[in-house]
Amino acid sequence: MANSDNSITIERIHAAYSAVRVLDDVSLTVGSGETVVLLGTNGNGKSTLMKCIMGMVRPYQGLIRARIDGQTHDLIGMTTEEIVDLGIAMVPEGRRLFPRQTVEENLLLGASRRLARARIKDNLDFCFELFPRLAERKNQLAGSMSGGEQQMLALARALMASPRILLIDEPSVGLAPVLVTRTIDAIKQLKEHYNLTVLMAEQNFTQAIRIADRGYVIVHGRIAFAGGSAEELNNNELIREFYLGL
Amino acid sequence: MRTPVFVLLEIVAGAALFLILRAVNNDYLFFAGYTVLQFIVLSTAWNILGGYCGYVNFGSAGFFALGVYTSVFLYTVNQNLEELMPESLLPLMQAIFPLPLPVLILLGGIVAGLVGLGTGYLTLRLRGVFFAIATLALAVVLQTFVVNWSFVGGSRGAYVIPPSTVPVLGPYIQYLFLLMLLLVILSVTCARLIERSRLGYGFATIRDDELAAEACGVPTLRLKLIATVLSGALMGMAGAPFPYYIGYVEPGSAFDLSYAVNSIAMPMIGGTTWWAGPMLGAVLLGTLQQIATVTISSAVNLLIVGLLLIGFVIAAPDGIVGLWHTWTSRRSKA
């Protein structure tokens, strides 16, 4: 796979839901092959930022650019399907499976992207290899699985699009601690396999930091702290006290 | 079953039904049957948007009436050709008019489909109950428009006098019945094709979780527009022969509440996830209503619909199809 250069650059975006300002002058980069984590508690704008990248929320100011295989695309003004078609996939918060479809159907639906349709078989095989549980439950309705299994399926579904860049919104939501660990491990594994560029929003600091190269802390819609490395985030007293209360 | 085989079966079944009714040789059966068939088309059309995509359309009567009034309009044009057309066009127009009924049906479908497209663009940003309210408003807007348009009769209504017989078949009602039978075949085939295609899966993702569908790269807006156009066009096609069936149309009857209510209730009672669901519901409810009309009174119709709907919502929220599924799966377990 020739995914040489896949990155996201966000420059000074502002976004709002009618009168409520959600993102205020946010700039952020995710370099090629990096795993960047976006930390912040509820209601600070993590999901909104993700939705801005995916074209689901349109920022009223600022720039969002993606480099995919060395080509630069201006994402603002593009529709969500066009953005997915470029090779950016998202695992939405709360998994958002199609509960009345089977596991396999959910996976196939992830391959809506034109380029991914040719690779359905390979991708499906890899998903089943990475998550054997999904292979066992291939014909089961997605809505009838446990939370952890559903999270696996949500991840696998995003992979079916053969993405270059993967956005993951709060993978740990609603999962038991042991499953959070497993999910984070799985993300690391598939990131390495596909050489993905990953942006992950997460509240669970200690888990997220295990696989992150860098991180940002977002508070009230502003980037409060940008850590150059995982170490830096981990050792920063300000963050530990002010934001995480550790 | 492959689609050509399925269509062939439909045609055989339709032909058998037609021949049996002809053998009985009672025009009332054709009149009653026409209404039931019309409801099969309407409910199948509603189900494409409402059942597959999960967008509840309360404006079915509006789309139906678009077909009705397309026919009324063209009929009136034909009546007044000499006044309306410039001299140069007159011979040509006299050659074209009066338009045969299948052409009217096609035109009714096109008009309703275009309005469906427009509605889609304007309202599909709305979800859930807001979309339903918008479609309800659409029907009211269209009705107001027709009431104030004197060319098609305004609130006075318009007479459309059908010929009493057609060549080969005989009574005109049999011709109408046959056309509606063809529309049933068309709409059911359409619904079944959708169900088994990428389109159908796309629709199902919209119904289950629109945001997730977008995140997967499903082109939701395009799919929804396809659904509104198809659904609207089929409803318009069901409406186009109506003036020739009833003979006199006024806005109150073309925009009747019963069309909107029935085209929702029938798929709900039959089952919305399978192409045969709306048909089952339409046959059941439609026949029941016809029986009630002759035995009790026509006013009792909506009462029956309401009671049945309440019953089904409580006892079998997935309709007859859902009941059947639970029953067969229970049996296979036992």
Boltz contact constraints between the chains, C-beta under 6 A:
constraints:
  - contact:
      token1: [A, 80]
      token2: [B, 214]
      max_distance: 6.0
  - contact:
      token1: [A, 81]
      token2: [B, 217]
      max_distance: 6.0
  - contact:
      token1: [A, 81]
      token2: [B, 219]
      max_distance: 6.0
  - contact:
      token1: [A, 84]
      token2: [B, 217]
      max_distance: 6.0
  - contact:
      token1: [A, 90]
      token2: [B, 215]
      max_distance: 6.0
  - contact:
      token1: [A, 92]
      token2: [B, 212]
      max_distance: 6.0
  - contact:
      token1: [A, 92]
      token2: [B, 215]
      max_distance: 6.0
  - contact:
      token1: [A, 96]
      token2: [B, 209]
      max_distance: 6.0
  - contact:
      token1: [A, 96]
      token2: [B, 212]
      max_distance: 6.0
  - contact:
      token1: [A, 98]
      token2: [B, 205]
      max_distance: 6.0
  - contact:
      token1: [A, 98]
      token2: [B, 208]
      max_distance: 6.0
  - contact:
      token1: [A, 98]
      token2: [B, 209]
      max_distance: 6.0
  - contact:
      token1: [A, 100]
      token2: [B, 208]
      max_distance: 6.0
  - contact:
      token1: [A, 109]
      token2: [B, 205]
      max_distance: 6.0
  - contact:
      token1: [A, 109]
      token2: [B, 216]
      max_distance: 6.0
  - contact:
      token1: [A, 110]
      token2: [B, 216]
      max_distance: 6.0
  - contact:
      token1: [A, 112]
      token2: [B, 216]
      max_distance: 6.0
  - contact:
      token1: [A, 112]
      token2: [B, 217]
      max_distance: 6.0
  - contact:
      token1: [A, 112]
      token2: [B, 218]
      max_distance: 6.0
  - contact:
      token1: [A, 113]
      token2: [B, 217]
      max_distance: 6.0
